[in-house]
Amino acid sequence: MASTPSNMTSSAASQSQPVSFRTETQFPLPSQKFMIPTSWKRYQLSQLINKALSLEKPVPFDFLVRGELLHTTLSEWCAENGVGEEETLEIEYIESVMPPQKMSDFPHEDWVSSVSCQAPGYFFTASYDGQIRVFDYSKQLIASSAAHAAPITSLCFVSSPKEGEVSSSYTIATASQDLTAQLTEITLDPTPSTSRASATLHLHTSTVSSISANSSGSHLLTSSWDGLIGLWDTTVPQSDEVPEAVVNERDRERRKRRKVDGEGQGARPRRKAPLLVLKSHVGRVSKVVWAPGTTTAKAGKAYSCGFDSTVRMWDTEYGVCEHTINASEKPFLDLTTTQDGSSILAVSSDRTMSLYDQRLSTSGSLSSAAAATFIHPALPSSVCASQANAHQVVTGAYDGVVRVWDLRSVKGAMASFKAWDGGKKVLSVDWRRGVVGVGGEGGLEVWKVGEEKDS
């Protein structure tokens, strides 16, 4: 059994606790036990790990004891949890999340409902005024496109450069309260930027709540308050697949003349119909996402959640619901998967975030029991998983607070910060390359959270 380094042991410490350490980080210790003064807290333990590893550059660590972040002394934790002096504690150490730092803000004329940090060098936002906006890192507005006549609810990339590549052309998909979704081509260079709506997606009879593209950009999923989920390809048809609604006979004649004259044929977006309609929800569908790594609708999987207090897993090849998680009185508001695809996270109007671990599934079906539940002080509106760490997620809430969670610790967030100094609702969050974009009533704010790395 190893003792602690003599120059780090507090002379005031009269008691010690046997401790063994483990980690999933790149900084493992040899398997051994340490006698740790029970007066120690996180800071002294982090010093010990750094000294034992002889790290040239100090790395701050946090410590998990039985699924709980250590915020007190060891003696206080042991007393609270009934652990005796002779019992060996297994403590897991993880890299700390440094205090979030605000980088910049981008005021908007209306609420920002969706934000993306996916394109290197740019931030994309979708707003209640129906506009898609693109900002560069120097806060300049690079592009603005009037995509919808009603508030946009969701934005995603259909085509974008791979990590490390540079591009000036993007295909963006948006969903809206105007009952449609849309594909928009945006070119940022050469300046001035240009945008063109290439196709509109027609199925839903109520607000289209979300839109999601698979990893190859070949297919889309839309969810709606009408209870339906639409599956679409992203090709632009030569002619309309869905006819325009006729309001009256005069409107019919006008459209006939326009068709004969060829008016606007090159510029008008084509009207697309879905490939499949996925039916199973019995209430509003709030979010639908593809399973990570899905490149085609064939043999693909997707997840959705809704106001009917269910999370559903879909086979997108046949359009059938393979499994349903039923949660009593938990209308779900948003959903995501961890970057490795092992777990599903859904936030609910009961102020919780539920973790459903697919590794606990049987016969390929999801377990209906949440593997962990995380309590929010306020209504959570959005959730996004880290692309760099399979254990970390970020949530936004109606109290204006953004919280960073480690999924191994259920008793509180690792870090938090107030967007727009609090008091304004957070509606959307995105976390990539150590940057969190926060959209909501105050526009867009950008914060540095974690390391500048991506998967």
N, C-alpha and C positions, 0 to 999 in steps of 0.2 A: 504494500500500500504506500503510495507516494504522499509525502507531506507537501504543504504549500511552501513556496519560496519564503525564506526567513525574512527577507526585506519587505515582504508584502503582508505579513501577518500582523494584525493589529494587536498591540500589547494589552488592549482592553478586552480582547475576546477571551472569555473564560471557558467557552464551550466550542466544540467542533462537531461537524456532521460529516459522516462518510458520504462521498458523492462520486458518481461515475458520469462521464460526459459522452455524448454521441452527437453526431451532426450529419447533415446531408450537404453541407457546403464543401468547398474545395479546400477546407482547412481542417482535416481530421487530426485528432490526437490519438496516440497509441492507447490501446485498451488498458486502463488502470484505474485505481481508486485514489481519490484525494481526500484528505481531512481538511475541511473548509471551516473557517470560523463562522459561527452562526450569525455574527453581526454583519457579515458581508451582504452587499446588495449587488445589483447588476453591474455597476461600474467596476467594483473590485474583481468580480468574476471575469469580466471582459479583459481586465488587465492580466489576470492569471492566464487566460487562454493565449493572449498575445505573447506573454513572456515564455510560456511553455513551448510555443511554436517558433519562437525567435523570429517573429515577423519584423522585417525591416521597416515597413510602413504600417502603423497601427490600423487595425480593422475593428470597428465597433461591433459588438455582438449583443443580441438580446437572448433571454433564456426562458425556455418553456419547461415548466414542471407540471406533469400530468395534464397537459393541454391548456395550461394557463400561463400567461406571461408573468414573469416575476417582477413585481413592482415594489416589494417590501424587502426586509432582511430575511435571511433563511430562517431565523428563529421565529419570526412573526408568521411566516408561511407555514412552518411545521406546527406551530401551536394552533393555527386556524384549521389545519387539516388533520390534526391528530397524529402526527408522525413522531415517533420516538427517536431518542438520541442515537440508538444503535442501528436504526434502519438506514440502509443505503438508498439515497435518492438518485434516480437516473434523471439527468438534466440534459435537455437538447439545446444546443446553441445555434442560433441563426444570425445571419447578417442583419444589423439594425437598419431600419428605414430612417434616414437622416431627416431632420425637421423640414417639412415642405417649405419651399421658397417661392414667392410670387415672382414671375418673370415679366408679365405684361398683361394688359387688358385691352379689349377691342369693343368699344361701345357699339350697340346696334339700335336702330330705331324701334325695333320690336323684339319680342322674346325670341331667344335662340332655342329651338326644340331639339336640334341634333348637331353634333360637332364631330369632326374627324381629324386626327393627327396623323393619318396613314401616309400621306404624301410627304416625303422629306422636303423640308424647306417651306411648307405651306400648311395653313389651317383652313379647312373647309367648314362652313356653317350653313345650316338651313333654318329659316326663320318663319315666324308667324305672319310676316308680310308676303310670304310666297317666294322669297328670293333665296337663291344659292349665292353665297359670297366666298371669295378666296382671298386670304391675306397671306403675305409673306412674313418671315420672321422679324422684319423691320417695321411691322405694323401697317404696311401699305396695303390698301385695297387693290388687288390685282385684277379681280374679275367679279362681276355681278350679273346674275341671270334671273329673269322673272320666269320661274318654272311653273308656278301654280297661281290660280286666282283665289286660293284660300290658304290657310296656314299649312305649312309643311310639317309633317309629324316625324319623318325619319329620312336619313340619307345614308347611302353606302356607295362604295367604289365597285364598279363592274370591271373596269380595267384600270390598272395602275402599275407603276414600275415595281420591280422586285427590289428588296432592300439593297441599297448601295447603288442602284441605277438612277439615272436622272431622266426625266421625261417632262414634256410640256403639254401633253395631250392626255385627257382623262375622260372616261365615260362614267357618269354619275347617275345613280338611280335614286329617285325620291318618291315618297308616299305623302298623301295629302288628305286634308279634310274635304277636298272637292270630289272625293269618291274615286280618284284615279291615282295611278303611279305613272312615272315618266322616266324615260332615258334621255339624258342630256349630254351632248358632246361639248367639252370645254377645252379650248386651246389657249394656253397662257403666253406662248412665245411663237412668233414674233408679236411684239406689242403693237397696237392695243389688242387685248385678249378678245376672243370670239366665243360664242356659245350657240348651240343649235339643238333644239328638241328633235330627236330622231324618231321617237315612238312614244305613244301613250298606251297605258295598260288598262283595259276595261273589263271589269267583272263585278266589282263590289257595289253594294247599294247603301253603304254607310261609310264613315270615316275609315280610311286605310291607315292602320295604326303603325305598321312597320314594314320594312323591306330589307331583304338580305340576299347577298350574292354568294354563290359557292366560290371555292378557292380559284377555280379556273376562269370564272366570269362567264360561264356558258349558260347558267340558269339562275333564276330569281325565285324567291318566295315572298308573297305579300300576305299580311294578316289584316283583318278588318273587324270592326265592331258589329258587322253583320253575321259574325260567327264562322265565316269561311276563310280558308287559306288557298291562295292561288299559286300554282306552279307555272312558270313561264320560261321560255328560252329567250336569249338576248339578241337574236337575229332581228334585223329590221325588214319586214315584209315589203314586197314590191307594191302591194295594194292593201287597202284596209281589210282587216279580218273581221272587224265589228262595224256595222253601219252606224252612221250618226243618227241620233234620235231626231225625229221630225216633230217640230212644234206645231206647225200649221201648214196649209197648202201653199201659202206664199213662200215659206221657208223651203218647202220641197222644190218649187220651181227655181228658186235662187240657186240651190245646190245642183240641180240639173244643169243649169246654164254654166255654173262654175266648172263642172266636170267636162262639159262639151268644149268650153273655151280653154281648158287646161290651166285654169287660174291657180297659181300657188302650188302646182304639183311637185315642184322641186324642193319647196321649203316646208310644206305642211307635214307635221309628224304623222306617221302611220298609226292606225288604231289596231292594237294587238289584242288577241284573244288568248286565254290561258290554255296550256296543254292539259292540265288536270285541275280539278277543284277538290280540295281535301276537306271532308266534312266529318266532324266528330264533336267539336265544342258545342255547348248548349248556351253559350253566352258570348259576350264580347271577347275577341282574341286580341290580347295586348301586345304580344311579341312572337315572332317566329325567327329561328336562326338555323343555319345549316350546321351539321356536325363538322368539327374541324377536319380539314383535309379532303372534304368531299369535292371531287372534280367533275362529277357528272350526276345527272338525276338517276341514272340506272344504278341500282344497288346502293343508292344514297340514303342518308338518314338526316332527319331534321327534328328539332324540338320546338314546341310552342307552349305558351301559357295564356291563361285567360281569367276573366272575371267569374267563371264557373268554378273557381278554386281547383283547377286541374293543371298539371303539366303533362304534355303528351309527346310520345315518340312516334315518328312517322317513317314509313317506307315510301320514299319519293318515287320509286319506280312504278309502284302500283297504286300509290295514293291512299294507302290504308294506315290507320292508327294501330300501331303494334302494341302499345302499352300506355296505360293511363295512371298517373299518380293522383290520387284523390286526397285533398287536404281540406279538412272541415273549416268552413268559413274563413278562407284565406284567398280572397281575390288577388291574383297575381298581376303585378304592374310591369315587370321587366324581367328578362332572363338572359343568361349568358352561359357559356361553357368555359372551363379552365383551358388554358392554351394547349395542354396535352390531351384534352378531350376526356379525361377520366371522371370529371364531375360536372354537374349542372347546378347553377346557382339561380335562385328566383327570389325577387323581393316582392313583398305583399303589403296590402293596406293595413294589416295588423301590426305593422312596424317591425317586421322580421325579415331576415334573409335566410333562406333554407338551402342547405347543401344536400344534394342527392348524389351519392357516390356510385358510379356505375360498376365499380369493382366489387360492390356488395350485391350485385344483381345475380339472379338465378335464371338459367335457361335463356340468357340474352335479354331478359326483361328488367326494367328498372325497379328498384325497391321502392315501395310506397312510403317507407319510413325515412324521414330526414336523418342523415348521418350527423348533422350538426345544425343548430339554430343560433343566429346572431341577432341580438336585440338592438334596435335603433331607438334613440330618444324621440325621433320625429319620423313622419311618413317618408320612407325611401322611394325615390322616383326612378332611379337608374343604377345600373351595375355594369362594371367592365372588368374583365380579368386582365392581369398583367401578361404581357407577351414575353417577359423575361424570367418570371418566377411562377412556377405552377401553383404555389401556395398563397399568392397574394392577389387581392382584388381591391377595387375602389368603388365606393358607392356615393351617390349624391342624394340629397334629401330636401324636403320642403322647408327645413329650418335654415337652409343656406349653408349647411356644413357638408364638406366632402370628407369621407373617412376612408382610411387605408387599413385593410384587414389582413391578417395572416390566418389562413383557414385552419391552422393547428391550434389556434387560441380563440375560444368562443366567448370569453368573458369581457371583451372590450377591443376597440380598435387600437392598432399600433400607433397610428398618428391621425391627426385631423386638422382641417383648416377651414376658415370661413371665407367663402367667396363673396366679393362685393361688400366685405365687412359685415356680412350677415343680414338677415331680414328679407332677403330675396330668394325665391325658390330656385333650386337647382333642378334642371329638367334633363340634362344629358351630361355624360362623362365619357372620355376616351383616354386611354393610357398607352402610350408607345414611346420607346426610346428614352425613358426617364422623364417624359413630359405628360402631364395630365391637362387635357383641355376640358373646361367646365362651361357648359352653356345653360342659360336660364333667363330669368327675368332681368338680369343686369347685363345681358349681352354675352360676351366670351371673355373668360380669364384663362391664363396659361400659367401653370405651376410646375416647378421642378420637383419631381418625386422619384427617388431611387436613382439608379445608374443609367447612363445613356447607352443602353444596349437593347437589342431586340432579338427575337428568336430567329 
